[in-house]
Amino acid sequence: MKVLVIEDNPSVCTMIEMFFSKEGITGEFVHDGLEGYERYKRNEWDVIILDWMLPRMDGVTLCRKIREEKSSIPIIMLTAKDSESDQVLGLEMGADDYVTKPFSPLALMARIKAVSRRYQLVEQDQKAGSLDFLQTENFKISKSTREVYLQDRKITNLTPKEFDLLYCFVENPRQVFTREQLLERVWGFSFYGDERTVDVHIKRLRKKIESPTHPFFHTVWGVGYKFDESDIGNEN
């Protein structure tokens, strides 16, 4: 696995490099955003680890630029910012996950493996011409092309992880998922996952596909979430 780490803190880079060596991961380390963008353009990467605060180009801007180029490289953001608004901003720009500093190197390794594994499965589906297609009363979703239509209107602003989460729910209508189950199914990890990641993604999906009179995601208090197109008007 080849990972690009864009992080300006030398001690953090040293710690990550040590664990990369133990895991057999090839890492390249860059210490400012503009150089990181240029390095991303010159090579192929399996995962990008991206710090929020960087000289010359901040991590959020860099993440947005990568996604604007239609790249599907998994991106994990490192951030000392722990507010929900900051998390939403990073995810909205296209990050697949975030890790809040200070963090456990083992947790970071678990997330790297999880996002890499999921993207490999997506690529395998696409190369095989898989026609994993879901159609419901309101949605048409193609897993192979990663296209979503809501009442024949194409939804084009979903991040990769928002798509994965929506597909999981639509594939399992009315099934109640705990946050831990969603972390395992969609992110590929459970123990290391931050449950707020799920809440942020649900919040973003609600804004993008729901209306006040037509909710799809329903909070099951004390348990988690479910997707139900017929459960109109119930509390969210």
KOLMAR-251861 format. One record per residue: x, y, z of N, C-alpha, C, O in turn. Coordinates in pm, whole numbers, padded with zeros to 5 digits, always signed. Example, Ala and Ser with C-alpha at 12.3 -4.5 7.8 and 13.67 -1.06 7.14 Angstrom:
BEGIN
+01319-00569+00780+01230-00450+00780+01320-00330+00780+01424-00332+00846 +01285-00225+00708+01367-00106+00714+01290+00003+00787+01341+00114+00804 
This chain:
BEGIN
+00084-00119+00000+00000+00000+00000+00088+00124+00000+00187+00130+00073 +00052+00224-00081+00129+00347-00093+00045+00463-00044-00062+00491-00098 +00094+00532+00061+00016+00636+00127+00092+00768+00122+00211+00773+00154 +00023+00873+00082+00079+01008+00084+00033+01077+00212-00087+01090+00237 +00129+01121+00293+00098+01190+00418+00138+01337+00403+00256+01368+00382 +00041+01427+00414+00067+01571+00404+00043+01630+00542-00071+01655+00581 +00151+01651+00615+00145+01688+00757+00271+01769+00789+00381+01726+00757 +00255+01886+00852+00369+01974+00877+00432+01956+01015+00528+02026+01048 +00381+01865+01095+00437+01840+01228+00535+01722+01220+00492+01609+01199 +00667+01747+01235+00766+01639+01220+00746+01523+01317+00769+01408+01280 +00703+01552+01440+00686+01444+01538+00570+01352+01499+00578+01230+01518 +00463+01411+01445+00351+01330+01399+00396+01243+01281+00361+01125+01274 +00471+01301+01189+00520+01224+01074+00610+01109+01119+00601+00998+01065 +00697+01135+01217+00786+01030+01267+00707+00915+01328+00737+00798+01306 +00604+00949+01406+00521+00846+01467+00449+00764+01361+00447+00641+01368 +00389+00831+01261+00317+00760+01155+00413+00672+01077+00381+00557+01045 +00532+00725+01046+00630+00648+00967+00672+00521+01040+00691+00417+00977 +00685+00529+01171+00722+00411+01249+00616+00302+01238+00649+00184+01221 +00490+00340+01246+00384+00241+01236+00367+00192+01092+00330+00076+01071 +00393+00278+00994+00391+00233+00854+00492+00122+00834+00464+00022+00767 +00611+00140+00891+00717+00039+00877+00673-00095+00935+00699-00200+00876 +00605-00092+01050+00558-00215+01111+00451-00283+01027+00442-00406+01025 +00368-00203+00958+00256-00256+00881+00294-00286+00735+00210-00337+00660 +00417-00257+00696+00458-00279+00558+00398-00180+00460+00381-00211+00342 +00365-00059+00508+00307+00045+00424+00417+00139+00376+00502+00182+00455 +00417+00170+00248+00510+00268+00193+00451+00406+00207+00345+00436+00150 +00518+00492+00282+00467+00627+00304+00561+00732+00248+00683+00720+00259 +00503+00834+00188+00580+00952+00148+00524+01071+00225+00402+01087+00238 +00615+01154+00277+00575+01260+00369+00609+01397+00309+00721+01422+00265 +00509+01483+00309+00521+01619+00257+00474+01715+00365+00381+01684+00440 +00538+01832+00373+00513+01919+00489+00441+02049+00457+00426+02133+00546 +00396+02069+00334+00308+02183+00308+00207+02146+00200+00229+02055+00120 +00096+02221+00199-00017+02184+00115+00011+02192-00034-00031+02103-00108 +00079+02295-00080+00103+02311-00222+00194+02201-00275+00168+02143-00381 +00301+02172-00202+00388+02062-00242+00312+01929-00238+00333+01842-00322 +00223+01915-00138+00143+01793-00131+00055+01775-00252+00041+01664-00304 -00006+01884-00298-00090+01878-00418-00008+01837-00540-00052+01756-00620 +00112+01894-00553+00199+01859-00666+00243+01714-00659+00252+01647-00762 +00270+01665-00539+00310+01523-00524+00193+01430-00555+00212+01325-00617 +00074+01469-00513-00046+01391-00546-00061+01378-00698-00097+01272-00747 -00036+01486-00771-00054+01487-00915+00048+01398-00987+00020+01347-01095 +00165+01381-00928+00273+01311-00997+00270+01160-00979+00337+01089-01054 +00196+01110-00884+00202+00967-00852+00064+00909-00828-00035+00982-00816 +00058+00777-00820-00064+00705-00786-00057+00669-00638+00046+00625-00588 -00170+00689-00568-00174+00665-00424-00293+00577-00388-00397+00580-00454 -00276+00499-00281-00386+00418-00231-00469+00495-00129-00591+00477-00121 -00404+00581-00050-00471+00661+00053-00394+00791+00069-00272+00793+00053 -00465+00900+00100-00401+01027+00135-00439+01062+00279-00556+01064+00315 -00337+01090+00361-00357+01139+00497-00328+01288+00493-00219+01329+00453 -00425+01369+00533-00418+01513+00506-00444+01593+00633-00552+01583+00692 -00345+01673+00675-00364+01758+00793-00453+01877+00757-00453+01924+00643 -00528+01924+00855-00619+02037+00832-00541+02167+00811-00564+02240+00715 -00446+02196+00904-00370+02321+00900-00235+02297+00835-00151+02224+00889 -00214+02359+00718-00090+02341+00642-00045+02475+00586-00128+02560+00554 +00087+02495+00572+00135+02616+00505+00107+02612+00355+00104+02506+00293 +00087+02730+00298+00069+02756+00154-00066+02709+00098-00123+02777+00013 -00119+02596+00144-00253+02552+00104-00310+02466+00215-00253+02362+00248 -00422+02508+00274-00476+02432+00387-00539+02301+00340-00567+02283+00222 -00560+02210+00435-00607+02076+00402-00746+02073+00340-00773+01991+00253 -00835+02162+00386-00971+02163+00331-00968+02205+00184-01037+02145+00101 -00889+02307+00152-00877+02350+00012-00817+02241-00073-00862+02216-00184 -00714+02175-00021-00648+02068-00095-00744+01952-00119-00747+01895-00229 -00822+01916-00017-00920+01808-00033-01021+01843-00140-01055+01759-00224 -01069+01967-00139-01166+02009-00239-01108+02003-00380-01175+01961-00474 -00982+02046-00396-00919+02044-00528-00905+01901-00580-00928+01876-00699 -00870+01809-00493-00857+01669-00535-00991+01614-00580-00999+01545-00681 -01096+01644-00506-01228+01594-00542-01283+01662-00668-01356+01600-00744 -01248+01787-00689-01293+01855-00811-01235+01790-00936-01292+01801-01045 -01123+01723-00921-01062+01653-01032-01116+01510-01047-01061+01429-01122 -01224+01482-00975-01296+01354-00984-01213+01237-00931-01242+01121-00962 -01113+01267-00852-01033+01160-00793-01113+01090-00684-01181+01154-00604 -01104+00959-00681-01173+00881-00578-01077+00825-00474-01112+00733-00399 -00955+00880-00469-00858+00835-00369-00916+00854-00229-00966+00962-00199 -00909+00754-00143-00956+00773-00006-00875+00880+00066-00752+00881+00059 -00944+00971+00134-00879+01080+00206-00921+01075+00353-01041+01075+00384 -00823+01072+00441-00847+01082+00585-00784+01212+00633-00666+01235+00611 -00864+01296+00699-00813+01424+00748-00770+01413+00894-00840+01354+00977 -00654+01471+00924-00607+01485+01061-00638+01627+01106-00605+01724+01037 -00700+01640+01220-00737+01774+01263-00736+01788+01414-00774+01696+01487 -00691+01903+01460-00702+01936+01602-00836+02001+01631-00868+02027+01747 -00915+02027+01527-01046+02089+01542-01148+01980+01571-01159+01883+01497 -01223+01997+01679-01312+01889+01723-01459+01930+01721-01544+01854+01769 -01491+02048+01667-01631+02089+01665-01703+02022+01549-01641+01985+01449 -01834+02006+01562-01912+01941+01458-01907+02019+01327-01904+01960+01220 -01905+02153+01336-01903+02233+01214-01775+02210+01135-01778+02208+01012 -01663+02193+01204-01537+02165+01136-01539+02026+01073-01490+02007+00961 -01596+01930+01144-01605+01795+01090-01693+01794+00965-01659+01730+00865 -01805+01864+00971-01895+01872+00857-01824+01933+00737-01838+01884+00625 -01747+02040+00760-01677+02106+00650-01580+02011+00582-01576+02003+00460 -01501+01939+00661-01406+01845+00602-01475+01736+00523-01432+01702+00413 -01582+01681+00578-01655+01575+00508-01724+01629+00383-01732+01560+00281 -01774+01752+00392-01842+01811+00278-01746+01835+00162-01786+01827+00046 -01621+01863+00191-01521+01884+00088-01474+01754+00024-01399+01756-00073 -01519+01640+00080-01491+01513+00017-01406+01416+00095-01373+01308+00046 -01369+01452+00219-01292+01358+00301-01379+01237+00336-01500+01250+00357 -01317+01120+00342-01390+00999+00376-01402+00981+00526-01496+00919+00575 -01306+01035+00600-01308+01021+00745-01215+01127+00804-01139+01191+00731 -01220+01144+00933-01131+01236+01001-01082+01170+01128-01150+01085+01186 -00962+01209+01172-00905+01163+01297-00865+01287+01376-00790+01371+01325 -00913+01299+01498-00887+01416+01580-00759+01397+01661-00741+01295+01726 -00672+01497+01655-00548+01495+01733-00577+01531+01879-00665+01612+01906 -00504+01471+01972-00407+01362+01955-00479+01231+01926-00591+01210+01974 -00417+01143+01848-00484+01021+01808-00395+00900+01833-00273+00911+01847 -00459+00785+01838-00386+00660+01852-00337+00614+01715-00418+00606+01622 -00209+00584+01699-00160+00532+01571-00233+00405+01528-00253+00382+01409 -00271+00322+01625-00344+00200+01590-00480+00233+01529-00524+00166+01436 -00545+00337+01582-00673+00378+01527-00656+00429+01385-00737+00398+01297 -00551+00507+01361-00524+00557+01226-00498+00441+01130-00548+00441+01018 -00418+00343+01173-00391+00227+01087-00520+00153+01052-00538+00110+00938 -00608+00140+01150-00735+00070+01125-00818+00144+01021-00880+00081+00935 -00821+00274+01029-00900+00353+00935-00838+00351+00796-00911+00346+00696 -00706+00355+00788-00639+00345+00658-00678+00214+00589-00714+00213+00472 -00670+00106+00663-00703-00025+00605-00850-00032+00565-00884-00092+00463 -00936+00029+00647-01079+00022+00619-01115+00097+00492-01186+00043+00407 -01068+00222+00478-01105+00299+00359-01041+00239+00234-01102+00240+00127 -00919+00187+00248-00854+00125+00133-00928+00001+00088-00946-00022-00032 -00973-00080+00183-01046-00203+00150-01176-00172+00079-01212-00239-00017 -01247-00071+00125-01374-00037+00062-01356+00015-00079-01434-00018-00168 -01254+00096-00102-01231+00147-00237-01185+00038-00332-01217+00041-00450 -01111-00058-00281-01072-00172-00365-01194-00251-00409-01200-00296-00524 -01290-00269-00320-01412-00340-00356-01492-00265-00461-01549-00325-00551 -01497-00131-00448-01567-00050-00547-01502-00065-00684-01571-00082-00784 -01369-00058-00688-01298-00071-00814-01320-00208-00876-01334-00220-00997 -01324-00312-00793-01348-00447-00845-01487-00456-00907-01504-00518-01013 -01586-00395-00842-01722-00395-00897-01725-00324-01032-01789-00371-01126 -01657-00212-01041-01659-00134-01164-01588-00209-01277-01636-00210-01390 -01473-00270-01247-01400-00343-01350-01477-00465-01397-01469-00503-01514 -01552-00526-01306-01629-00645-01343-01760-00610-01411-01834-00697-01455 -01787-00479-01421-01913-00438-01483-02033-00477-01400-02140-00506-01453 -02014-00479-01268-02122-00520-01179-02242-00428-01195-02226-00306-01205 -02362-00485-01197-02485-00407-01210-02562-00408-01079-02682-00437-01077 -02494-00377-00972-02560-00369-00842-02652-00249-00843-02608-00136-00823 -02780-00274-00866-02875-00165-00891-02991-00179-00795-03050-00286-00780 -03023-00068-00729-03136-00064-00638-03241+00032-00693-03208+00141-00740 -03367-00009-00686-03475+00079-00726-03586+00068-00624-03633-00041-00593 -03629+00182-00572-03736+00187-00474-03841+00287-00523-03837+00333-00637 -03933+00319-00435-04038+00413-00472-03981+00548-00514-04034+00613-00604 -03874+00590-00449-03819+00722-00475-03678+00722-00534-03636+00820-00594 -03604+00611-00517-03462+00611-00551-03429+00510-00661-03491+00403-00672 -03331+00547-00742-03262+00456-00831-03113+00475-00805-03060+00586-00820 -03045+00368-00765-02905+00379-00726-02825+00269-00794-02860+00151-00785 -02718+00308-00862-02627+00213-00925-02497+00209-00844-02430+00311-00831 -02463+00094-00792-02340+00081-00715-02218+00084-00805-02112+00134-00765 -02231+00030-00925-02116+00023-01016-02078+00160-01071-01960+00191-01083 -02177+00242-01103-02148+00377-01154-02156+00483-01046-02117+00598-01068 -02206+00444-00928-02219+00535-00813-02306+00656-00848-02273+00769-00814 -02415+00629-00916-02512+00732-00952-02638+00716-00868-02681+00604-00840 -02696+00829-00828-02816+00830-00746-02920+00920-00811-02892+01034-00847 -03041+00865-00827-03153+00944-00878-03263+00943-00773-03304+00838-00724 -03310+01061-00739-03420+01077-00644-03539+01132-00721-03539+01247-00764 -03641+01046-00739-03760+01084-00817-03717+01140-00954-03764+01245-00998 -03626+01066-01018-03574+01095-01152-03485+01219-01158-03447+01262-01267 -03450+01277-01043-03356+01389-01039-03221+01336-00991-03212+01278-00883 -03117+01357-01072-02986+01306-01037-02926+01386-00921-02922+01509-00925 -02879+01315-00819-02812+01377-00705-02662+01370-00730-02605+01261-00735 -02599+01483-00745-02459+01485-00787-02363+01534-00680-02243+01538-00703 -02415+01572-00563-02328+01634-00463-02298+01544-00344-02260+01594-00238 -02312+01412-00359-02280+01321-00249-02131+01292-00247-02069+01271-00351 -02074+01292-00128-01936+01248-00113-01932+01095-00124-02036+01031-00113 -01813+01036-00145-01806+00890-00155-01866+00817-00035-01935+00717-00051 -01839+00867+00084-01890+00799+00203-02040+00820+00220-02110+00731+00270 -02091+00936+00180-02236+00957+00185-02306+00860+00091-02412+00807+00124 -02248+00837-00025-02306+00739-00117-02309+00601-00052-02412+00533-00055 -02198+00559+00006-02190+00426+00068-02295+00411+00178-02359+00306+00190 -02311+00516+00257-02407+00510+00368-02550+00504+00314-02630+00425+00363 -02581+00585+00215-02715+00582+00155-02744+00445+00095-02853+00391+00113 -02648+00389+00024-02668+00258-00038-02697+00152+00068-02784+00067+00050 -02623+00157+00179-02645+00062+00288-02787+00070+00341-02851-00032+00365 -02838+00192+00360-02972+00209+00413-03078+00165+00312-03172+00093+00347 -03063+00207+00186-03164+00173+00085-03167+00023+00060-03272-00034+00030 -03053-00041+00073-03045-00185+00055-03113-00260+00169-03149-00377+00155 -03130-00193+00283-03188-00257+00402-03301-00170+00459-03288-00118+00570 -03409-00153+00384-03516-00063+00429-03579-00108+00560-03602-00227+00583 -03606-00010+00645-03673-00028+00775-03589-00105+00877-03635-00128+00989 -03469-00145+00840-03382-00210+00937-03316-00104+01025-03263-00006+00975 -03321-00125+01156-03261-00030+01249-03114-00066+01269-03081-00179+01305 -03028+00030+01245-02884+00012+01263-02836+00094+01381-02876+00209+01397 -02751+00036+01463-02680+00115+01563-02565+00188+01494-02528+00154+01382 -02511+00287+01559-02396+00358+01503-02278+00264+01486-02205+00273+01388 -02259+00175+01582-02148+00080+01573-02164-00010+01450-02066-00037+01380 -02286-00056+01423-02309-00140+01305-02281-00063+01176-02226-00119+01081 -02319+00065+01172-02295+00145+01052-02146+00170+01032-02098+00169+00919 -02073+00193+01140-01928+00208+01129-01866+00081+01070-01777+00089+00985 -01913-00033+01116-01858-00160+01067-01894-00184+00921-01809-00226+00842 -02019-00159+00884-02066-00187+00748-02012-00087+00645-01972-00127+00535 -02010+00040+00681-01978+00144+00583-01832+00186+00590-01767+00206+00487 -01779+00199+00712-01640+00241+00726-01545+00122+00739-01426+00133+00711 -01597+00010+00781-01514-00109+00791-01443-00124+00923-01351-00206+00934 -01481-00049+01025-01421-00064+01156-01528-00038+01261-01627+00030+01235 -01506-00091+01379-01604-00070+01485-01538-00008+01608-01572+00103+01648 -01444-00078+01668-01389-00033+01795-01322+00104+01783-01334+00187+01874 -01252+00128+01672-01179+00252+01658-01264+00367+01605-01218+00481+01600 -01386+00338+01567-01467+00441+01503-01522+00542+01602-01553+00509+01716 -01534+00664+01557-01596+00770+01635-01742+00778+01591-01770+00804+01474 -01834+00756+01685-01976+00751+01650-02026+00882+01591-02125+00883+01518 -01959+00993+01621-02001+01121+01565-01985+01124+01413-02052+01201+01345 -01896+01042+01361-01881+01033+01216-02013+00995+01151-02053+01053+01050 -02082+00898+01210-02212+00855+01157-02313+00969+01166-02383+00996+01069 -02320+01036+01280-02417+01144+01298-02395+01256+01197-02491+01310+01142 -02270+01291+01173-02240+01399+01078-02284+01360+00937-02341+01442+00865 -02258+01236+00898-02296+01192+00763-02449+01184+00747-02502+01219+00642 -02517+01138+00851-02664+01135+00845-02718+01277+00832-02810+01302+00753 -02663+01369+00908-02706+01508+00901-02687+01564+00761-02775+01634+00710 -02573+01535+00698-02546+01585+00564-02641+01522+00462-02691+01591+00373 -02667+01392+00474-02760+01326+00382-02899+01383+00395-02968+01403+00294 -02943+01409+00516-03076+01467+00535-03088+01601+00462-03190+01628+00399 -02986+01683+00471-02990+01813+00405-02994+01799+00253-03054+01881+00184 -02930+01696+00201-02914+01683+00056-03031+01613-00012-03059+01640-00128 -03101+01523+00060-03204+01445-00010-03342+01453+00053-03439+01407-00008 -03354+01510+00173-03485+01513+00238-03553+01648+00223-03490+01749+00191 -03681+01648+00246-03758+01771+00259-03839+01761+00388-03854+01651+00441 -03891+01873+00439-03966+01868+00565-04085+01772+00560-04123+01715+00662 -04144+01755+00442-04262+01668+00430-04226+01527+00384-04313+01440+00377 -04100+01504+00353-04063+01373+00300-03928+01329+00356-03828+01329+00285 -03925+01292+00484-03801+01240+00543-03777+01094+00503-03871+01020+00475 -03652+01055+00500-03618+00915+00473-03544+00851+00590-03560+00732+00616 -03462+00930+00659-03385+00878+00771-03458+00910+00901-03499+01024+00925 -03474+00809+00984-03549+00824+01108-03463+00780+01226-03403+00673+01224 -03459+00866+01327-03385+00835+01448-03468+00743+01536-03582+00773+01569 -03409+00632+01573-03472+00540+01670-03402+00567+01802-03291+00520+01827 -03468+00643+01887-03403+00695+02007-03349+00582+02096-03419+00485+02125 -03225+00600+02137-03159+00501+02222-03100+00384+02145-03037+00298+02205 -03121+00381+02013-03068+00269+01933-02981+00321+01820-02859+00299+01820 -03042+00390+01722-02966+00436+01607-03055+00498+01501-03132+00589+01530 -03044+00447+01378-03117+00504+01265-03178+00394+01178-03132+00280+01176 -03284+00433+01105-03339+00346+01004-03378+00429+00882-03396+00551+00891 -03390+00362+00768-03434+00425+00643-03571+00369+00609-03588+00248+00597 -03669+00458+00593-03805+00413+00565-03876+00518+00480-03906+00627+00528 -03902+00485+00355-03969+00577+00264-04117+00591+00296-04179+00691+00260 -04176+00492+00361-04319+00495+00390-04351+00563+00522-04467+00596+00548 -04248+00584+00605-04270+00638+00739-04268+00789+00735-04182+00853+00796 -04364+00847+00662-04368+00990+00639-04431+01062+00758-04533+01020+00812 -04367+01171+00797-04426+01256+00899-04388+01220+01041-04423+01293+01134 -04315+01106+01062-04274+01072+01196-04156+01157+01238-04090+01217+01154 -04131+01162+01365-04024+01246+01419-03889+01193+01372-03868+01072+01366 -03796+01286+01339-03663+01250+01295-03561+01271+01406-03443+01245+01386 
